[in-house]
């Protein structure tokens, strides 16, 4: 490899060209700063500045004693969603039940549409009022409301507003697939912290933050994939930890809020300078509506506005009109309440059927999924259940660092009889593997 240049910009351009042309391969180490400085006859600070810029640009990463290496190209991991080409009974999708999603055409028929032009406020005043009522008392006093195209889009915009490639981000282990994929693409390093039935472990969080993490993405209830929700004591313990690390960006993904049975317990310290609470409408009004509310501190809201600016990249006002019409309609509110009860009932069906067959699921659970912890690799059970007609998710897919064994079952369309059959098939699969 022949790195050239006498300034930080020239060295940066040289390494970038070598990486883009394939002369520097992913995983290949760059020369130590001192060695390259001697070779190019420049100051060490010049090389260090170039290397720092390469990391920020996502071209390289630092690997401790291995030094600076060319970053692997991000690969899209496993995705959530329905497998349309499978003959199996799909309980792996993570999707809501379409029968519980409101018909938006009914909302459109009631709407009074007004064309919006470039330069108008990015968020409809009616939605701002609705959001402020929804978030009241659950976030620090000074905050602003913004919108994003769903929870994952909100997380991506928040991280891009505050972090650079190579930064470490604390997530739950196991972790939501959408978060894992966006971290990979952004060149951010996920640091997994274990969860139990009360949520993220506070001692492990302390260790991760002490190790240099710059942000945390946390699910307060209906954690995907385990279904766990933060207890009040655990939320308080996490809040105390976060108070000791005021530089950390706190992103709370309350994705299931409209349908959640569990109470919301905040982890955001009142004094936190960088925070955001996200509440999506995807599970209650439909994934294709692409709207999530973001309540955040004033500085973060300003940074989001740079990326969601009037005249460029706002959330469609037509979609906002539809969302507002749905949220302010009594029939839709009743439908959401019935959906909440139905999902709870379906979780109960499966948890009861499993318990009757000697299989423990993680409870209490909220959300669209039920988690079955395993003591060994889940893949043999995934295959065994496929032979019996079921498509399920193996827990290792959701793992961050240390592998987590388990099965995630989406219950949103699982009735009582099918829950019993699935529990029987899983019991038999476990017996066959013993």
C-alpha positions as CSV (number, residue, x, y, z in Angstrom):
1,X,0.0,0.0,0.0
2,X,1.3,3.5,-0.9
3,X,-0.3,6.2,1.3
4,X,0.8,9.6,0.2
5,X,0.2,13.2,1.3
6,X,1.8,16.0,3.3
7,X,-1.4,17.4,4.9
8,X,-4.2,15.7,6.8
9,X,-6.6,16.3,3.9
10,X,-4.2,14.7,1.4
11,X,-3.6,11.7,3.6
12,X,-7.3,11.3,4.1
13,X,-7.9,11.4,0.4
14,X,-5.1,8.9,-0.3
15,X,-6.5,6.3,2.1
16,X,-10.0,6.8,0.9
17,X,-8.9,6.3,-2.7
18,X,-7.0,3.1,-1.8
19,X,-10.0,1.7,0.1
20,X,-12.5,2.6,-2.7
21,X,-10.2,1.0,-5.3
22,X,-9.8,-2.2,-3.3
23,X,-6.1,-1.7,-2.7
24,X,-6.9,-1.5,1.0
25,X,-9.2,-4.4,2.0
26,X,-11.7,-4.4,4.9
27,X,-10.0,-5.5,8.1
28,X,-6.5,-4.4,6.8
29,X,-4.6,-2.3,9.3
30,X,-3.2,1.2,8.5
31,X,0.4,1.9,9.6
32,X,0.9,3.2,13.1
33,X,0.7,7.0,13.3
34,X,4.3,7.3,14.2
35,X,5.5,5.1,11.4
36,X,3.5,6.8,8.7
37,X,4.5,10.2,9.9
38,X,8.2,9.2,9.6
39,X,7.6,7.7,6.1
40,X,5.8,10.8,4.8
41,X,8.1,13.2,6.7
42,X,5.2,15.0,8.4
43,X,4.2,15.8,12.0
44,X,2.5,12.9,13.9
45,X,-0.4,15.2,14.6
46,X,-1.0,15.5,10.9
47,X,-1.4,11.8,10.5
48,X,-3.5,11.6,13.7
49,X,-5.9,14.2,12.3
50,X,-6.2,12.3,9.1
51,X,-6.9,9.0,10.9
52,X,-9.5,10.7,13.1
53,X,-11.3,12.1,10.0
54,X,-11.2,8.6,8.4
55,X,-13.0,7.2,11.4
56,X,-15.6,10.0,11.5
57,X,-16.2,9.3,7.8
58,X,-16.9,5.6,8.4
59,X,-13.9,4.5,6.3
60,X,-11.9,3.1,9.2
61,X,-12.5,2.0,12.8
62,X,-10.1,1.9,15.7
63,X,-9.5,-1.6,17.2
64,X,-7.4,-0.9,20.3
65,X,-4.1,-2.7,20.0
66,X,-4.8,-3.5,16.3
67,X,-4.8,0.2,15.6
68,X,-6.8,1.7,12.8
69,X,-8.3,-0.7,10.2
70,X,-10.4,-0.4,7.1
71,X,-14.0,-0.8,8.1
72,X,-16.1,-3.8,6.8
73,X,-18.8,-2.8,4.4
74,X,-22.1,-2.8,6.3
75,X,-24.4,-5.7,5.5
76,X,-28.1,-5.6,6.0
77,X,-29.0,-8.1,8.6
78,X,-32.2,-10.1,9.0
79,X,-35.4,-8.0,8.7
80,X,-38.7,-7.9,10.4
81,X,-41.8,-8.6,8.4
82,X,-44.0,-11.3,6.9
83,X,-42.4,-14.0,4.7
84,X,-44.9,-13.9,1.8
85,X,-43.4,-16.9,0.0
86,X,-43.5,-19.4,2.9
87,X,-46.1,-22.2,3.2
88,X,-45.5,-22.3,6.9
89,X,-47.7,-20.7,9.6
90,X,-45.8,-17.4,10.2
91,X,-45.4,-16.5,13.8
92,X,-42.1,-14.8,13.1
93,X,-43.2,-11.5,11.4
94,X,-43.4,-9.1,14.3
95,X,-46.4,-7.5,12.6
96,X,-49.6,-6.2,14.1
97,X,-52.9,-7.9,13.2
98,X,-54.3,-6.1,10.1
99,X,-57.8,-6.6,11.4
100,X,-57.1,-4.1,14.2
101,X,-55.7,-1.4,11.9
102,X,-58.1,1.4,11.1
103,X,-59.2,2.1,7.5
104,X,-57.5,5.4,6.6
105,X,-60.0,6.0,3.8
106,X,-62.7,6.7,6.4
107,X,-60.4,9.3,8.0
108,X,-59.7,10.9,4.6
109,X,-63.4,11.2,3.9
110,X,-63.9,13.3,7.1
111,X,-60.8,15.5,6.5
112,X,-60.9,19.1,5.3
113,X,-57.8,19.1,3.1
114,X,-55.7,22.3,2.7
115,X,-52.7,22.2,0.4
116,X,-49.4,23.0,2.1
117,X,-46.5,24.8,0.4
118,X,-42.8,25.1,1.0
119,X,-41.8,26.9,4.2
120,X,-44.8,26.0,6.3
121,X,-44.4,24.6,9.8
122,X,-43.3,20.9,9.6
123,X,-45.7,19.6,12.2
124,X,-49.5,20.2,12.1
125,X,-50.6,22.3,15.2
126,X,-53.3,19.7,16.0
127,X,-50.8,17.0,16.2
128,X,-48.5,19.1,18.4
129,X,-51.4,19.6,20.8
130,X,-52.3,15.9,20.8
131,X,-48.6,15.0,21.5
132,X,-48.2,17.5,24.3
133,X,-51.3,16.0,26.1
134,X,-49.8,12.5,25.5
135,X,-46.3,13.3,26.8
136,X,-47.4,15.5,29.7
137,X,-45.8,14.5,32.9
138,X,-43.7,11.8,31.3
139,X,-40.7,13.9,30.0
140,X,-38.6,16.8,31.5
141,X,-40.5,20.1,31.6
142,X,-38.7,21.8,28.7
143,X,-39.2,20.0,25.4
144,X,-40.2,20.3,21.8
145,X,-42.3,18.0,19.5
146,X,-41.0,16.8,16.1
147,X,-42.1,14.0,13.8
148,X,-40.2,11.3,12.0
149,X,-41.1,8.6,9.5
150,X,-41.5,5.9,12.2
151,X,-39.5,4.9,15.2
152,X,-36.4,3.5,13.4
153,X,-36.2,6.7,11.3
154,X,-36.4,8.8,14.4
155,X,-33.6,6.8,16.1
156,X,-31.4,7.1,13.0
157,X,-31.9,10.9,12.8
158,X,-31.2,11.3,16.5
159,X,-28.0,9.3,16.3
160,X,-26.9,11.1,13.2
161,X,-27.5,14.5,14.9
162,X,-25.2,13.7,17.8
163,X,-22.8,10.9,17.0
164,X,-20.0,10.0,14.5
165,X,-19.1,6.7,13.0
166,X,-17.3,4.4,15.5
167,X,-19.1,5.7,18.5
168,X,-20.5,3.1,20.9
169,X,-24.2,2.8,21.6
170,X,-25.8,0.8,24.4
171,X,-28.7,-1.4,23.4
172,X,-30.6,-4.2,25.1
173,X,-29.3,-7.7,24.5
174,X,-31.3,-9.2,22.8
175,X,-32.0,-6.2,20.7
176,X,-34.7,-5.1,18.2
177,X,-33.6,-6.0,14.6
178,X,-34.3,-2.5,13.3
179,X,-32.0,-0.9,15.8
180,X,-29.2,-3.4,15.1
181,X,-29.4,-2.9,11.3
182,X,-29.3,0.9,11.5
183,X,-26.3,0.9,13.8
184,X,-24.4,-1.4,11.4
185,X,-25.2,0.9,8.4
186,X,-24.2,4.0,10.4
187,X,-20.9,2.5,11.4
188,X,-21.8,2.7,15.1
189,X,-20.8,0.0,17.6
190,X,-23.6,-1.6,19.5
191,X,-22.8,-2.6,23.1
192,X,-25.3,-5.1,24.4
193,X,-26.6,-5.0,28.0
194,X,-28.7,-7.9,29.2
195,X,-32.4,-7.6,30.1
196,X,-34.6,-9.6,32.4
197,X,-38.3,-9.5,33.3
198,X,-37.8,-6.0,34.8
199,X,-35.9,-4.5,31.8
200,X,-32.3,-3.5,31.2
201,X,-29.7,-4.4,33.9
202,X,-28.5,-1.2,35.6
203,X,-25.1,-2.6,36.8
204,X,-24.3,-3.7,33.3
205,X,-25.4,-0.3,32.0
206,X,-23.0,1.4,34.4
207,X,-20.1,-0.7,33.1
208,X,-21.0,0.0,29.4
209,X,-21.2,3.8,30.0
210,X,-18.0,3.8,32.0
211,X,-16.4,2.0,29.0
212,X,-17.1,5.0,26.8
213,X,-20.5,4.6,25.3
214,X,-21.9,7.8,23.9
215,X,-25.6,6.9,23.6
216,X,-28.2,4.5,24.8
217,X,-31.3,3.2,23.0
218,X,-33.8,1.7,25.5
219,X,-37.2,0.2,25.3
220,X,-39.3,1.1,28.3
221,X,-42.1,-1.5,27.7
222,X,-43.0,-4.2,25.2
223,X,-39.4,-4.8,24.5
224,X,-38.8,-6.6,21.2
225,X,-38.1,-9.5,21.3
226,X,-38.7,-10.4,25.0
227,X,-41.9,-8.5,25.7
228,X,-40.5,-7.3,29.0
229,X,-41.3,-3.8,30.4
230,X,-39.4,-1.7,32.9
231,X,-40.5,-2.0,36.5
232,X,-40.6,1.2,38.5
233,X,-37.6,0.2,40.7
234,X,-35.6,-0.7,37.7
235,X,-36.4,2.5,35.9
236,X,-35.3,4.5,39.0
237,X,-32.0,2.5,39.1
238,X,-31.3,3.2,35.5
239,X,-32.2,6.9,35.9
240,X,-29.6,7.1,38.7
241,X,-27.0,5.6,36.5
242,X,-27.8,8.0,33.6
243,X,-27.5,10.9,36.0
244,X,-23.9,10.1,36.4
245,X,-23.2,10.3,32.7
246,X,-24.8,13.6,31.5
247,X,-22.9,13.5,28.2
248,X,-24.8,10.4,27.0
249,X,-27.6,10.8,24.5
250,X,-30.7,9.0,25.9
251,X,-33.1,7.6,23.2
252,X,-36.2,6.0,24.7
253,X,-38.1,4.0,22.1
254,X,-41.7,3.6,23.5
255,X,-42.8,2.0,20.2
256,X,-45.9,0.2,21.6
257,X,-47.2,3.2,23.6
258,X,-50.8,3.4,22.2
259,X,-51.4,-0.3,22.8
260,X,-49.3,-1.0,25.8
261,X,-50.8,-2.7,28.9
262,X,-47.8,-2.0,31.1
263,X,-47.3,1.4,32.7
264,X,-44.6,3.8,31.5
265,X,-41.7,4.4,33.8
266,X,-39.2,7.1,32.8
267,X,-35.5,6.7,32.8
268,X,-34.8,10.2,31.7
269,X,-33.2,12.4,34.4
270,X,-34.8,15.8,34.7
271,X,-31.4,17.4,34.3
272,X,-30.5,15.3,31.2
273,X,-29.1,17.7,28.5
274,X,-29.6,15.2,25.5
275,X,-32.6,13.0,25.4
276,X,-35.6,12.0,23.2
277,X,-38.8,9.9,23.8
278,X,-40.2,8.3,20.7
279,X,-43.8,7.1,20.3
280,X,-44.7,5.5,17.1
281,X,-48.1,5.0,15.5
282,X,-47.0,2.0,13.4
283,X,-48.5,-0.7,15.7
284,X,-51.8,1.1,16.3
285,X,-52.6,2.8,13.0
286,X,-50.4,0.8,10.7
287,X,-46.7,0.5,9.7
288,X,-47.3,2.2,6.3
289,X,-48.5,5.4,7.9
290,X,-44.8,6.1,8.7
291,X,-45.3,8.5,11.6
292,X,-43.6,8.7,15.0
293,X,-43.7,11.5,17.6
294,X,-40.4,12.7,19.0
295,X,-40.3,14.7,22.3
296,X,-36.8,15.9,23.0
297,X,-34.7,18.6,24.7
298,X,-34.5,21.9,22.9
299,X,-31.0,21.4,21.4
300,X,-31.9,18.0,20.0
301,X,-35.1,19.4,18.5
302,X,-33.1,22.1,16.8
303,X,-30.7,19.5,15.3
304,X,-33.7,17.4,14.1
305,X,-35.1,20.4,12.4
306,X,-31.9,20.7,10.4
307,X,-32.8,17.3,8.9
308,X,-36.6,17.8,8.9
309,X,-36.7,21.3,7.5
310,X,-39.6,23.1,5.9
311,X,-39.0,22.9,2.2
312,X,-37.0,19.7,2.1
313,X,-37.7,16.6,4.2
314,X,-40.7,17.0,6.4
315,X,-43.2,14.3,7.2
316,X,-46.1,14.6,4.7
317,X,-48.9,16.9,6.0
318,X,-51.4,14.6,4.2
319,X,-50.2,11.7,6.4
320,X,-50.3,14.0,9.4
321,X,-53.9,14.9,8.5
322,X,-54.8,11.2,8.4
323,X,-53.1,10.5,11.7
324,X,-54.8,13.4,13.4
325,X,-58.2,12.4,12.0
326,X,-57.7,8.8,13.4
327,X,-56.4,9.9,16.7
328,X,-59.3,12.3,17.4
329,X,-62.0,9.8,16.3
330,X,-63.9,8.0,19.1
331,X,-64.3,4.9,16.9
332,X,-60.6,4.6,16.3
333,X,-59.8,5.1,20.0
334,X,-62.3,2.3,20.8
335,X,-60.7,0.1,18.2
336,X,-57.2,0.6,19.7
337,X,-58.5,-0.2,23.2
338,X,-60.0,-3.5,21.8
339,X,-56.8,-4.3,20.0
340,X,-54.9,-3.8,23.3
341,X,-57.2,-6.3,25.0
342,X,-57.0,-8.7,22.1
343,X,-53.1,-8.8,22.1
344,X,-53.1,-9.3,25.8
345,X,-55.5,-12.2,25.4
346,X,-53.4,-13.8,22.7
347,X,-50.3,-13.5,24.8
348,X,-52.2,-15.2,27.6
349,X,-53.3,-18.0,25.3
350,X,-49.8,-19.0,24.3
351,X,-48.2,-18.4,27.8
352,X,-50.9,-20.7,29.4
353,X,-50.6,-23.4,26.7
354,X,-46.8,-23.4,27.1
355,X,-47.0,-23.6,30.9
356,X,-49.4,-26.5,30.7
357,X,-46.7,-28.4,28.7
358,X,-43.9,-27.5,31.0
359,X,-42.4,-24.7,29.0
360,X,-41.7,-21.3,30.6
361,X,-42.1,-18.0,28.7
362,X,-40.9,-14.6,29.9
363,X,-43.7,-13.0,31.8
364,X,-45.2,-10.6,32.4
365,X,-45.1,-9.7,28.7
366,X,-46.4,-6.9,26.6
367,X,-46.4,-6.2,22.9
368,X,-47.0,-8.4,19.9
369,X,-44.5,-11.2,20.9
370,X,-43.8,-13.8,23.5
371,X,-40.2,-14.9,24.3
372,X,-39.3,-18.4,25.2
373,X,-35.8,-18.6,26.7
374,X,-33.7,-21.6,25.9
375,X,-30.5,-23.0,27.4
376,X,-29.0,-24.0,24.1
377,X,-28.8,-22.8,20.5
378,X,-32.3,-22.2,19.1
379,X,-31.6,-23.3,15.5
380,X,-32.4,-27.0,16.0
381,X,-35.8,-26.0,17.4
382,X,-36.4,-23.5,14.6
383,X,-35.8,-26.3,12.1
384,X,-37.9,-28.8,14.0
385,X,-40.8,-26.4,14.2
386,X,-40.5,-25.7,10.5
387,X,-40.9,-29.4,9.8
388,X,-44.1,-29.2,11.9
389,X,-45.4,-26.2,9.9
390,X,-44.2,-23.2,11.9
391,X,-42.0,-20.3,11.0
392,X,-40.5,-18.8,14.2
393,X,-37.5,-16.5,15.0
394,X,-34.4,-17.8,16.7
395,X,-33.1,-15.7,19.5
396,X,-29.5,-15.6,18.2
397,X,-30.7,-13.2,15.5
398,X,-31.3,-10.5,18.1
399,X,-28.1,-11.0,20.0
400,X,-25.4,-8.3,20.5
401,X,-22.0,-9.7,21.5
402,X,-22.9,-12.5,23.9
403,X,-25.3,-14.9,22.2
404,X,-28.8,-15.1,23.6
405,X,-30.8,-18.4,23.1
406,X,-34.5,-18.3,22.8
407,X,-37.5,-18.2,20.4
408,X,-39.6,-15.2,19.6
409,X,-43.2,-16.0,18.8
410,X,-45.5,-13.3,17.3
411,X,-48.9,-13.7,18.8
412,X,-50.9,-11.0,17.0
413,X,-52.8,-13.5,14.8
414,X,-52.5,-16.6,16.9
415,X,-55.8,-17.9,18.2
416,X,-56.3,-20.2,21.2
417,X,-56.4,-23.5,19.2
418,X,-53.3,-22.6,17.2
419,X,-51.5,-21.6,20.4
420,X,-52.2,-25.0,21.9
421,X,-50.9,-26.8,18.8
422,X,-47.8,-24.6,18.7
423,X,-47.1,-25.3,22.3
424,X,-47.5,-29.1,21.7
425,X,-45.2,-29.0,18.7
426,X,-42.5,-27.1,20.6
427,X,-42.7,-29.5,23.5
428,X,-42.3,-32.4,21.1
429,X,-39.4,-30.7,19.4
430,X,-37.7,-30.2,22.7
431,X,-38.2,-33.9,23.7
432,X,-36.9,-35.0,20.3
433,X,-33.7,-33.0,20.8
434,X,-33.0,-34.4,24.3
